[in-house]
Structures are given as C-alpha cells and as structure tokens.
C-alpha cells in the first residue's frame, strides 16, 4: 500500500495531503477517490486513510484507526564525518532503513567535501523518501553539519554507549564491546572520513567517553564501515 507523510498538525482536523505528497499521489500514482493509502506522521504513528477527493495540490483524507508501533532500540545517533561524492546520500538512506534516530553530519580535519547550502535539506528529503519506502514511521533527525570540535564537547555528558570506529592499536572487536553492554537503550556511533580522524580528534573522542572498536582486519570504505556498525547494533539488540 502506498505510504505518504502526513505531518502531525494535519491529523487534527480535515486531514489532507498537500504539496509534493499530494502531487505524487495525483500526478505520479494517479490514484482515485475511494482508494486506500497509509499515512505516517514521522513521530512513530501511522494509519490507513481513504482518499476522498483528488486535486493536484490537495487530497482530503478520511483517517482510519492509528497505530503507534514501538520504535527500534537502541536509539542510535550517528556522528558521520561527511564523505566524498554521493556517499552521504547512501548513508542517510540505509541508516533510515536500519532504524537510525539521529544523524549528525560532521566536518573533520580530513573532510574533503564541505557541505554547501541546501545539503541538510537534501539529506532530510532523502530520509523522508527512505521512510516511505521501507515502512519506517519515525523520521530521524538530520542535523545541520557541525564542526567535529564543537560537537564532541557536547558528548561527554551523554549516557549513551559511545563507539568510535577506529584503526588505532588497542581497539576492541565491535562484537566484544556490544556483548558487554547488553542493556543498551541509547548508542552513539562515530565514523570518520576518508583518511580517518586526526590524532587530536581521536583523542578528544576518547576523552568524551567513546570506546574504540575494530571492524576487523580489512580496511572498509566509509559508507561500508557505517552500515557494518549499524547492522551489528541492530543484530545484537533488536528483539524483533
């Protein structure tokens, strides 16, 4: 069943799709009155909805009984150094499919591509499309890009299990770390850019309580490392 984003404020009175969502229904899918869709509010709620009428920019709906499935645990924050090319688009899409809660794009010492105007909005649109396609009802927070040095100082007081993918000697296997924290409900994953974090950045992360984790003997590309870690977190803790 086609899925559409209906913002929370539109559930209260006279629910209707508008803007891009209405145009997608009316112009691309060419759906008709009487057909049924699924709507979700981005905060974990979804409901079946009957299409009442169809115009290009406005599609009134009759909502059915809403559901609020429990969000996946742990709630994962991804601190992602912005990679080259379109790899950030891929990371956002796949992270949504893996139930990410927050993505914080980071500009680090070795970041090659600086985020331009509109990048964050583009990543938010990518996240919304991924939610619609994969059945995820909670739209993750995609923060504006931030310098690593500014962000890391905000993490020291966080109670989350904090992990940094690391090539440094002494990093422990990811499996070992996860299995020594079985009751984890919040996790923050930090993944560096091409060339990894600088020595100073790694030291700052360790000082903020991040545990260095090894992903094995093969050096992974940035996007592969991120998805490896997110998949491992889901595999280890997901009770579904």
C-alpha positions in Angstrom: 0.0 0.0 0.0 1.5 3.4 -0.9 2.8 5.4 2.0 2.6 9.2 2.4 3.9 11.6 5.1 1.1 13.5 6.8 2.6 16.0 9.4 1.3 15.7 12.9 -0.6 19.0 12.8 -2.6 17.7 9.8 -4.1 14.8 11.8 -6.2 17.0 14.0 -8.9 18.5 11.7 -9.6 18.0 8.0 -6.6 15.8 7.3 -5.2 16.2 3.7 -2.1 15.7 1.7 -0.6 18.8 0.3 2.4 19.9 -1.7 4.8 17.2 -3.0 2.9 14.4 -1.3 -0.4 15.5 -3.0 1.3 15.9 -6.4 2.9 12.4 -6.1 -0.4 10.8 -5.4 -2.4 12.7 -8.0 0.2 13.2 -10.8 2.6 10.2 -10.5 0.5 7.4 -9.0 -2.8 8.8 -10.4 -4.8 7.4 -7.5 -8.6 7.9 -7.3 -11.2 8.7 -4.7 -12.1 5.6 -2.7 -8.6 4.1 -2.8 -6.7 3.5 0.4 -3.2 4.6 1.4 -1.1 4.5 4.6 -0.1 7.8 6.2 2.6 8.3 8.9 3.5 11.4 10.9 7.2 10.9 11.3 6.9 10.5 15.0 6.0 6.9 15.1 2.3 7.0 14.2 0.6 5.6 11.1 -2.9 5.0 10.0 -4.9 3.7 6.9 -6.6 6.6 5.0 -9.3 6.7 2.4 -8.9 9.2 -0.4 -11.9 11.4 -0.5 -11.2 13.7 -3.5 -8.1 14.3 -5.7 -6.8 17.6 -6.9 -3.2 18.3 -8.0 -2.1 20.0 -4.7 -4.8 18.9 -2.2 -6.0 15.4 -1.3 -8.5 15.3 1.6 -8.4 12.0 3.6 -10.6 10.0 5.9 -8.3 8.5 8.5 -8.7 5.1 10.0 -7.6 3.8 13.4 -4.0 5.0 14.1 -1.2 2.7 15.3 2.0 3.6 17.1 4.5 0.7 16.9 7.3 0.8 19.3 10.5 2.4 17.8 13.5 0.1 17.5 16.0 0.0 20.3 18.6 1.2 21.0 18.0 4.7 19.8 21.1 5.3 17.6 22.8 8.6 16.9 25.2 8.6 14.0 28.1 11.1 14.1 29.1 10.8 10.5 32.1 12.6 9.0 30.9 13.8 5.6 32.4 11.5 2.9 33.2 12.3 -0.7 30.7 12.2 -3.6 27.2 11.0 -3.1 28.1 8.6 -0.3 26.4 10.7 2.3 23.1 10.2 0.4 23.6 6.4 0.5 24.5 6.5 4.2 21.3 8.5 5.0 19.1 6.2 3.0 20.5 3.0 4.5 20.7 4.4 8.0 17.0 5.1 7.9 16.3 1.6 6.8 18.3 0.4 9.8 16.2 2.5 12.2 18.5 5.4 12.9 17.2 8.1 15.3 19.6 11.0 14.7 22.3 11.7 12.1 24.8 14.4 12.9 26.9 15.3 9.8 30.4 16.3 10.9 33.2 18.4 9.3 36.5 17.0 10.5 40.2 17.7 9.9 40.3 15.3 7.0 36.9 16.0 5.5 37.4 16.7 1.8 33.9 17.8 0.8 32.5 20.8 2.6 28.7 20.8 2.9 27.1 23.6 0.8 23.8 25.4 1.1 20.8 23.1 0.9 22.7 19.9 1.7 21.0 19.3 5.0 17.6 19.8 3.4 18.5 17.3 0.6 19.5 14.7 3.2 16.2 15.3 5.0 14.3 14.7 1.8 16.3 11.5 1.3 15.4 10.4 4.8 11.7 11.0 4.2 11.8 9.1 0.9 13.5 6.2 2.7 10.9 6.2 5.4 8.1 6.0 2.9 9.8 3.1 1.0 10.9 0.9 4.0 7.9 1.3 6.3 9.7 3.3 8.9 7.2 5.5 10.8 9.7 7.6 12.7 11.5 10.2 10.7 15.1 10.6 12.0 16.5 14.0 12.9 19.1 15.1 10.3 21.0 17.9 12.0 22.8 20.6 10.2 26.5 19.9 9.6 28.8 20.9 12.5 32.5 21.1 13.1 33.7 18.0 14.9 35.4 20.0 17.7 32.2 21.8 18.6 30.1 18.6 18.6 32.4 16.4 20.5 32.4 18.6 23.6 28.6 18.1 23.8 29.0 14.3 24.1 30.9 14.0 27.4 27.8 14.0 29.5 25.8 11.7 27.2 24.7 8.4 29.0 24.7 6.5 25.7 27.0 3.7 24.8 29.6 5.6 22.7 31.5 3.9 19.9 34.2 5.2 17.5 35.2 3.0 14.6 39.0 3.1 14.9 42.1 1.8 13.1 44.2 2.6 16.2 46.0 -0.1 18.1 44.1 -1.3 21.1 40.7 -1.0 19.5 38.5 -3.9 20.7 36.3 -6.0 18.4 32.8 -4.5 18.0 31.2 -7.8 18.9 33.0 -7.9 22.2 32.0 -4.3 23.1 28.4 -4.8 22.3 28.1 -8.1 24.3 29.5 -6.4 27.4 26.7 -3.8 27.2 23.5 -6.0 26.9 21.0 -3.4 28.3 21.9 -0.7 25.9 19.0 1.7 25.1 21.0 4.5 23.6 24.1 4.3 21.4 26.2 6.9 19.6 28.3 5.8 16.7 31.1 7.9 15.4 32.6 7.2 11.9 35.4 9.2 10.4 36.1 10.4 6.8 38.5 9.0 4.2 41.8 9.1 6.0 40.2 8.6 9.4 40.1 11.1 12.2 43.2 13.1 13.1 45.1 12.1 16.2 43.7 15.1 18.1 40.1 14.2 17.1 40.5 10.6 18.2 42.0 11.7 21.5 39.0 14.1 22.0 36.6 11.3 21.3 38.3 9.0 23.8 38.3 11.8 26.4 34.5 12.2 25.8 34.0 8.5 26.7 33.9 6.9 23.2 35.2 3.3 23.1 37.4 2.5 20.1 36.1 -0.5 18.2 37.7 -2.6 15.5 35.8 -3.7 12.4 38.3 -6.4 11.5 41.5 -6.6 9.6 40.1 -5.4 6.3 40.1 -1.6 5.9 36.5 -0.6 5.0 35.3 2.3 3.0 33.5 5.0 5.0 30.0 4.0 3.9 30.7 0.3 4.4 32.1 0.9 7.9 28.9 2.9 8.9 26.5 0.3 7.6 28.5 -2.5 9.1 28.3 -0.9 12.6 24.6 0.0 12.3 23.8 -3.6 11.1 25.8 -5.1 14.0 23.9 -2.9 16.5 20.6 -3.9 15.1 21.5 -7.6 15.0 22.8 -7.6 18.6 20.0 -5.7 20.2 16.9 -6.0 18.1 14.4 -8.3 19.8 12.0 -8.4 16.8 
